[in-house]
Amino acid sequence: MTEHDMLDGNPASEIDLTFEVLNRDTTYSVIEHLADSLRKTQETPQGALSDFSLSSRIAIGLDTNALFRIGLNGASGADAVDYLASVHDAPLIIPGQVVQEVWNNALSAVQPNAKRIKKEIEDLSSEVEKLDRSLGPHSEELITAAHAFTQWHGDWIDENNQKAFVGTLSNLAARAISKSVPRVRFSRLAQIRNDTKTPPGFADPDSNHGDFFVWADFLYALASSDLTDVHGVLLITEDQKQDWSRTGVAHPVLSAEVEALTGLPFAVCTLKQFYTLVREVTK
């Protein structure tokens, strides 16, 4: 039994540990993480990752879009996948909810209407390029949102991206840990956290608790992992809504929960930031 198998001095199963942290059954200070997070938001974009280097053992997790896209960015993507598959020697976590979401999103590429959807997305992209940025204060926001929408959906239904992703998944599957918390036991907790705007997931309009279960599965996998000589926990995500992070700094509640469970510091990073971390140890 390692240190993270103990909460307030009492032994518990990994599921119990995860539930107790998410349900505030254990005492931990969020205010210290709030102060630290506010300080980091005032630093450079690298401030949140200043304590993280892949030269140390870092537990790494990927959310749905990070997993799908990590291998799609040319040499940087290939190097990142190679690092995770053959060099990285700390826990690599793909939450069970992520596996489920990848399958559901990937199905859109093989549906009968995929080609029609792809054409409509291409048409939308073309129309967006014609928008006049002088239309008003919100025109730039509309253009940015439309680009994000077309890129997200376009990536998932692109046949070449699908093939590349199969290669990525094949390389990472043997190394990855994937866990799922019991959905019935955790579902009421998911709703309570959403009602109280506890991260992550409260910024999602559909309130389907997908982000909560990504997080719960991630924490459960951490609780089930050997964290001996691990110096930090990193989640790779392209989700930059404020229920996950602000200016690249993880929400203080998330940092507090990881520390309560593992005793380790936590950070989030984008794919671009992760590629930089990989280059620093492989150049």
Legacy VTK file of the C-alpha trace (Angstrom):
# vtk DataFile Version 3.0
C-alpha trace
ASCII
DATASET POLYDATA
POINTS 283 float
0.000 0.000 0.000
1.424 3.365 -1.023
0.799 6.788 0.488
-2.000 7.607 -1.948
-3.943 4.524 -0.755
-4.513 6.377 2.530
-6.958 9.206 3.116
-6.935 10.885 6.524
-4.932 7.900 7.749
-7.514 5.265 6.848
-7.066 2.604 4.188
-9.676 2.552 1.440
-10.223 1.062 -1.980
-9.309 3.116 -5.027
-13.004 3.654 -5.825
-13.689 4.824 -2.274
-10.690 7.148 -2.367
-11.894 8.681 -5.619
-15.454 9.132 -4.381
-14.347 10.671 -1.083
-12.195 13.273 -2.827
-14.901 14.195 -5.335
-17.575 14.308 -2.616
-15.491 16.395 -0.154
-15.534 13.555 2.389
-11.912 14.321 3.121
-10.435 17.588 4.296
-8.196 19.518 1.942
-7.498 23.180 1.344
-8.628 24.749 -1.909
-7.695 28.293 -0.913
-3.956 27.573 -1.191
-4.518 26.317 -4.732
-6.629 29.386 -5.503
-3.757 31.681 -4.503
-1.264 29.624 -6.494
-3.541 29.529 -9.552
-4.105 33.300 -9.480
-0.356 33.851 -9.270
0.223 31.600 -12.279
-2.407 33.392 -14.383
-0.315 36.559 -14.017
2.853 34.878 -15.272
3.838 33.900 -18.796
1.886 31.105 -20.525
4.683 28.757 -19.425
4.118 29.723 -15.789
1.581 26.959 -15.183
4.053 24.384 -16.498
7.168 25.843 -14.929
7.403 22.958 -12.471
6.831 20.282 -15.112
9.485 18.600 -17.204
9.321 15.218 -18.895
12.858 14.610 -17.658
11.062 13.707 -14.397
8.441 10.996 -14.068
5.089 12.650 -14.793
1.742 10.820 -14.874
-0.010 11.864 -18.095
-3.660 11.704 -19.114
-5.414 12.596 -22.365
-8.963 13.803 -22.892
-11.020 12.866 -25.944
-9.854 15.452 -28.455
-6.237 15.328 -27.276
-6.184 11.561 -27.777
-7.667 11.854 -31.259
-5.443 14.725 -32.400
-2.117 14.032 -30.727
-0.734 12.144 -33.710
-2.206 14.370 -36.443
0.301 17.223 -36.415
3.137 16.091 -38.650
6.526 15.398 -37.087
5.488 16.942 -33.761
2.564 14.553 -33.470
4.629 11.544 -34.498
7.349 12.418 -31.966
4.761 12.842 -29.192
3.176 9.459 -29.882
6.592 7.809 -30.067
7.558 9.395 -26.745
4.418 8.173 -24.985
4.646 4.702 -26.509
8.332 3.968 -26.025
10.032 6.512 -23.722
7.495 7.608 -21.116
7.793 5.351 -18.050
5.178 6.844 -15.712
1.408 6.150 -15.814
-0.313 6.997 -19.100
-4.057 7.353 -18.556
-6.902 7.219 -21.061
-10.093 7.583 -18.992
-12.886 5.112 -19.736
-15.227 7.968 -20.642
-12.696 9.093 -23.261
-12.716 5.644 -24.870
-16.502 5.831 -25.080
-16.512 9.357 -26.524
-13.862 8.518 -29.119
-15.989 5.659 -30.378
-19.136 7.796 -30.519
-17.356 10.648 -32.316
-15.529 8.347 -34.702
-18.826 6.819 -35.785
-19.689 10.094 -37.488
-17.015 9.311 -40.085
-18.747 6.135 -41.245
-22.355 7.292 -41.172
-24.145 7.472 -44.554
-24.434 11.261 -44.319
-20.740 11.847 -43.503
-19.900 13.100 -47.000
-22.845 15.492 -46.959
-21.807 16.816 -43.539
-18.230 17.250 -44.750
-19.469 19.262 -47.745
-21.638 21.449 -45.507
-18.691 22.124 -43.198
-16.517 23.062 -46.162
-19.253 25.414 -47.392
-19.505 27.004 -43.937
-15.739 27.525 -43.861
-15.909 29.218 -47.241
-18.699 31.546 -46.134
-16.884 32.419 -42.905
-13.875 33.585 -44.911
-16.145 36.083 -46.652
-17.380 37.663 -43.423
-16.471 41.288 -42.971
-14.687 41.808 -39.650
-15.987 45.355 -39.615
-19.583 44.231 -39.139
-19.453 44.946 -35.448
-17.850 44.097 -32.110
-18.947 40.467 -32.240
-17.977 39.679 -35.839
-14.485 38.537 -34.824
-15.970 36.268 -32.148
-18.332 34.742 -34.710
-15.488 34.076 -37.119
-13.348 32.477 -34.393
-16.229 30.299 -33.189
-17.073 29.209 -36.728
-13.452 28.248 -37.405
-13.348 26.209 -34.190
-16.612 24.489 -35.120
-15.532 23.593 -38.644
-12.107 22.375 -37.537
-13.507 20.184 -34.755
-16.134 18.469 -36.889
-13.956 18.411 -39.991
-11.143 16.604 -38.170
-13.414 13.868 -36.856
-14.957 12.989 -40.225
-11.737 13.219 -42.240
-10.891 9.733 -43.504
-7.115 10.279 -43.396
-7.318 11.485 -39.805
-9.295 8.394 -38.889
-6.587 6.154 -40.336
-3.845 8.083 -38.554
-5.737 7.795 -35.292
-5.921 4.026 -35.573
-2.116 4.031 -35.699
-1.915 6.338 -32.679
-4.263 4.169 -30.659
-2.391 1.001 -31.580
0.846 2.536 -30.325
-0.613 3.802 -27.050
-3.012 0.994 -26.138
-0.383 -1.347 -24.716
0.963 1.386 -22.399
-2.254 3.051 -21.324
-4.307 2.572 -18.175
-8.070 2.887 -18.658
-10.515 2.867 -15.754
-14.201 3.680 -15.290
-15.940 4.551 -12.042
-19.342 2.922 -11.365
-21.851 5.168 -13.126
-24.828 4.592 -10.814
-22.811 5.265 -7.664
-21.284 8.464 -9.071
-24.248 9.836 -11.065
-25.916 11.714 -8.176
-22.549 13.200 -7.271
-22.152 14.328 -10.888
-25.472 16.185 -10.724
-24.687 17.803 -7.354
-21.314 19.026 -8.599
-22.950 20.411 -11.725
-25.647 22.185 -9.680
-22.984 23.799 -7.494
-20.785 24.692 -10.490
-17.989 22.433 -9.313
-15.533 21.713 -12.132
-15.270 20.222 -14.602
-18.338 20.250 -16.832
-20.523 23.061 -15.503
-19.723 25.203 -18.554
-21.098 22.577 -20.947
-24.571 23.513 -22.227
-25.947 19.954 -22.415
-25.183 18.954 -18.772
-24.662 15.319 -19.731
-21.849 14.961 -17.163
-19.373 13.722 -19.768
-16.591 15.969 -18.477
-17.288 14.900 -14.895
-16.871 11.242 -15.814
-13.698 11.979 -17.782
-12.367 13.553 -14.590
-13.662 10.854 -12.241
-12.238 8.095 -14.443
-8.932 9.970 -14.623
-8.739 10.254 -10.825
-9.718 6.607 -10.384
-6.915 5.548 -12.735
-4.477 7.722 -10.766
-5.623 6.131 -7.507
-5.067 2.702 -9.053
-1.580 3.497 -10.371
1.866 3.035 -8.890
2.981 6.624 -8.315
6.344 5.772 -6.820
8.893 8.419 -7.874
6.240 10.308 -9.854
6.690 14.074 -9.483
3.514 15.481 -11.012
0.256 14.874 -12.889
-0.472 16.362 -16.323
-3.704 16.284 -18.324
-3.446 17.054 -22.033
-6.609 18.801 -23.203
-7.718 21.200 -25.899
-10.725 22.213 -23.789
-10.006 25.757 -22.611
-13.358 26.540 -21.004
-13.100 27.997 -17.509
-14.489 24.873 -15.849
-11.133 23.262 -16.754
-8.659 26.130 -16.801
-8.118 29.851 -17.234
-5.256 31.167 -19.370
-3.722 27.696 -19.246
-3.881 27.375 -15.452
-5.905 24.461 -14.090
-8.976 25.285 -12.023
-7.824 25.329 -8.373
-10.477 22.791 -7.367
-9.045 20.286 -9.850
-5.508 20.874 -8.574
-6.710 20.447 -4.991
-8.454 17.168 -5.812
-5.393 15.692 -7.500
-3.192 16.699 -4.580
-5.669 15.275 -2.049
-5.687 11.968 -3.906
-1.999 11.683 -4.798
-0.018 14.345 -2.950
1.245 15.579 -6.332
1.018 18.886 -8.233
-1.339 19.057 -11.210
-1.378 21.008 -14.463
-3.196 21.006 -17.772
-1.549 21.628 -21.125
-2.537 21.903 -24.764
-1.153 19.648 -27.472
1.117 22.465 -28.627
2.549 22.803 -25.121
2.994 19.054 -24.844
4.881 18.941 -28.150
7.252 21.542 -26.693
7.770 19.431 -23.554
8.564 16.406 -25.728
11.068 18.354 -27.849
12.859 19.468 -24.692
13.684 15.860 -23.745
14.160 14.350 -27.200
16.175 16.998 -29.078
LINES 1 284
283 0 1 2 3 4 5 6 7 8 9 10 11 12 13 14 15 16 17 18 19 20 21 22 23 24 25 26 27 28 29 30 31 32 33 34 35 36 37 38 39 40 41 42 43 44 45 46 47 48 49 50 51 52 53 54 55 56 57 58 59 60 61 62 63 64 65 66 67 68 69 70 71 72 73 74 75 76 77 78 79 80 81 82 83 84 85 86 87 88 89 90 91 92 93 94 95 96 97 98 99 100 101 102 103 104 105 106 107 108 109 110 111 112 113 114 115 116 117 118 119 120 121 122 123 124 125 126 127 128 129 130 131 132 133 134 135 136 137 138 139 140 141 142 143 144 145 146 147 148 149 150 151 152 153 154 155 156 157 158 159 160 161 162 163 164 165 166 167 168 169 170 171 172 173 174 175 176 177 178 179 180 181 182 183 184 185 186 187 188 189 190 191 192 193 194 195 196 197 198 199 200 201 202 203 204 205 206 207 208 209 210 211 212 213 214 215 216 217 218 219 220 221 222 223 224 225 226 227 228 229 230 231 232 233 234 235 236 237 238 239 240 241 242 243 244 245 246 247 248 249 250 251 252 253 254 255 256 257 258 259 260 261 262 263 264 265 266 267 268 269 270 271 272 273 274 275 276 277 278 279 280 281 282
